[in-house]
Amino acid sequence: MQDPNEDTEWNEILRNFGILPPKEEPKDEIEEMVLRLQEEAMVKPYEKMTLAQLKEAEDEFDEEDIKAIEIYREKRLQEWKALTKKQKFGELREISGNQYVNEVTNAEKDLWVIIHLYRSSVPMCLVVNQHLSVLARKFPETKFVKAIVNSCIEHYHDNCLPTIFVYKNGQIEGKFIGVIECGGINLKLEELEWKLSQVGAIQTDLEENPKKGIADMMVSSIRNVSIYDSDSSGSDA
């Protein structure tokens, strides 16, 4: 079979009538290499550098590059600050009463701070501390601290424990005082996570209150008992 790419008069006639496809032009490897190098040259070298490398190479760039570098450096710096802030915490830290103002009330702007006032002799305080330790790792952008209540408030009654305060910009945005407000003696991790998310201290991925199902079952049980009592009363009558 005749090669359709062969350079003959007959093939040229066939191409003119559209019987043969246009002749394939041989690829110029040198031209391809030049184009590739040009594309690579369009990527500024500073876009691949770290902040430290940019500092060292400042003298090698012209004025236009310097302006672009400043914008790029600021962008990288803001990204680094955002990452550092997000990963700043990640644990439930113990503080003392004399650290309360600095660590909680005067914490940095727009930072959510959750503090648990506790006594080790109160069983539910230990449960809350355990749950808060897990949540602190899950939500490292929020500051979680705990303090023995005696170091912060003298003569604080056990009936008010556990006590959880949620701060932002020096103001109390939420508070849970005592066993009932904190969720009851059978408090589950997800239930505490939901409570704190409703205040705004954390961004949970829970779609609804984990305790809602339990509450609905209790309401249903109460209704059934009421209906049963009504029926019994009617029969007695």
Secondary structure, 3 states (H helix, E strand, C coil): CCCCCCCCHHHHHHHHCCCCCCCCCCCCHHHHHHHHHHHHHHCCHHHHCCHHHHHHCHHHCCHHHHHHHHHHHHHHHHHHHHHHHHCCCCCEEECCHHHHHHHHHCCCCCCEEEEEEECCCCHHHHHHHHHHHHHHHHCCCCEEEEEEHHHHCCCCCHHHCCEEEEEECCEEEEEEEHHHHHCCCCCCHHHHHHHHHHHCCCCCCCCCCCCHHHHHHHHHHHHHHHHHHHHHHHHHC
